[in-house]
């Protein structure tokens, strides 16, 4: 017979697997977008980087990564609010993990959008700052988001003593 504690642990594990899968998939899409972006040759003039061609698939993959990170964050935030109001995660470690998760999300959105946007233009465009590597940084922050959420859920399980034996 299932106890309430084992049900809570199963819910936590299921949500962690879903969010982590979305974040890891976002990481792979960001890496694929960066590889496609690196195939396009740019001309560097001192501090200005100019490009005649853009890879539209890199733009699509970058925004797919952004969408996957967004969906994972919405699920994580809804679950975090649910567990907070159920008194499952009200310790300072859980709060710190939620804050780091929001920071990773915000920075990840910035890097993914900033890295993907230059690929939507098909004509000549020049930038003062190179857009190389931004998609990779965004993909890394997707993994940080998944890790922060997994640690948040781990603290939620440990805080309520869900892993103790029932007597």
C-alpha positions in Angstrom: 0.0 0.0 0.0 1.3 3.4 -0.9 1.8 5.9 1.8 1.5 9.7 1.4 5.3 10.0 1.6 6.0 7.6 -1.2 3.4 9.4 -3.3 5.2 12.7 -2.7 8.5 11.2 -3.7 7.0 9.8 -6.9 5.6 13.2 -7.8 8.9 14.9 -7.2 10.8 12.4 -9.2 8.3 12.5 -12.1 8.5 16.3 -12.3 12.3 16.4 -12.0 12.5 13.9 -14.9 10.2 16.0 -17.0 11.9 19.3 -16.4 15.4 17.9 -16.6 14.5 16.2 -19.9 13.2 19.5 -21.3 16.3 21.4 -20.2 18.7 18.7 -21.6 16.8 18.8 -24.9 17.1 22.6 -24.9 20.9 22.2 -24.3 21.2 19.9 -27.3 19.2 22.2 -29.5 21.3 25.1 -28.5 24.5 23.1 -29.3 23.0 22.1 -32.7 22.2 25.8 -33.4 25.7 26.9 -32.5 27.2 24.3 -34.8 25.0 25.5 -37.7 25.9 29.1 -36.9 29.6 28.2 -37.0 29.4 26.9 -40.5 28.6 30.5 -41.8 31.8 32.4 -42.4 32.1 36.0 -41.1 34.4 38.8 -42.1 36.1 40.6 -39.2 37.2 44.2 -39.6 39.0 45.2 -36.4 36.1 45.2 -33.9 33.3 44.9 -36.4 32.0 41.4 -37.5 30.1 41.3 -40.8 28.2 38.4 -42.3 26.6 38.1 -45.8 24.8 34.9 -45.1 22.8 33.6 -42.1 21.7 30.1 -41.3 17.9 30.1 -40.8 18.1 26.6 -39.2 20.3 28.0 -36.5 17.7 30.6 -35.8 15.0 28.0 -35.6 17.0 25.7 -33.3 17.9 28.6 -31.1 14.3 29.5 -30.6 13.3 25.8 -30.1 15.9 25.7 -27.2 14.4 28.9 -25.9 10.9 27.5 -26.0 11.9 24.2 -24.3 13.6 26.2 -21.5 10.5 28.3 -21.1 8.2 25.3 -20.9 10.5 23.6 -18.4 10.6 26.8 -16.3 6.8 27.2 -16.3 6.4 23.6 -15.1 9.2 24.1 -12.5 7.7 27.3 -11.2 4.2 25.9 -10.9 5.5 22.9 -9.1 7.7 25.1 -6.9 4.6 27.2 -5.9 2.6 24.0 -5.3 5.3 22.5 -3.0 5.7 25.9 -1.2 2.1 26.2 -0.4 1.9 22.6 0.7 4.7 23.3 3.2 7.0 20.9 1.4 9.9 23.3 0.8 10.1 26.2 3.2 13.8 26.1 4.1 16.5 28.6 3.1 18.2 26.0 0.8 15.0 25.6 -1.2 14.7 29.4 -1.5 18.3 29.7 -2.7 17.7 27.0 -5.3 14.6 28.8 -6.6 16.6 32.1 -6.8 19.4 30.4 -8.7 16.9 28.7 -11.0 15.3 32.1 -11.8 18.8 33.5 -12.5 19.7 30.6 -14.7 16.4 31.0 -16.6 16.8 34.7 -17.1 20.4 34.5 -18.2 19.6 31.5 -20.4 16.8 33.3 -22.2 19.1 36.3 -22.8 21.9 34.2 -24.2 19.7 32.0 -26.3 17.8 35.0 -27.8 20.9 37.0 -28.3 22.7 34.1 -30.0 19.7 33.1 -32.2 18.5 36.5 -33.4 21.3 37.4 -35.8 20.6 34.3 -37.8 17.1 35.5 -38.9 18.5 38.1 -41.3 19.5 37.0 -44.7 21.2 40.2 -45.9 24.5 41.8 -44.9 24.6 42.6 -41.2 27.4 43.9 -39.1 27.8 43.9 -35.3 30.3 45.3 -32.8 30.0 42.3 -30.6 30.5 38.8 -31.9 27.5 36.5 -31.5 29.7 33.4 -31.5 29.3 31.2 -28.5 26.2 32.8 -27.0 24.0 29.8 -27.9 26.5 27.5 -26.1 26.4 29.6 -23.0 22.6 29.5 -23.1 22.7 25.7 -23.4 25.0 25.5 -20.4 22.5 27.7 -18.4 19.7 25.2 -19.4 21.7 22.5 -17.6 22.2 24.8 -14.6 18.4 25.4 -14.6 17.8 21.6 -14.5 20.4 21.1 -11.7 18.9 23.9 -9.5 15.5 22.4 -9.9 16.6 18.9 -9.0 18.4 20.2 -5.9 15.3 22.2 -5.0 13.2 19.0 -5.2 15.8 17.1 -3.2 15.7 19.6 -0.4 11.9 19.4 -0.5 12.0 15.6 -0.1 14.6 15.8 2.7 12.9 18.7 4.5 9.7 16.7 5.1 11.5 13.5 5.9 9.8 11.7 3.0 12.6 9.1 2.9 12.2 7.9 6.5 10.7 4.5 7.2 7.1 4.5 8.3 6.5 3.0 11.7 
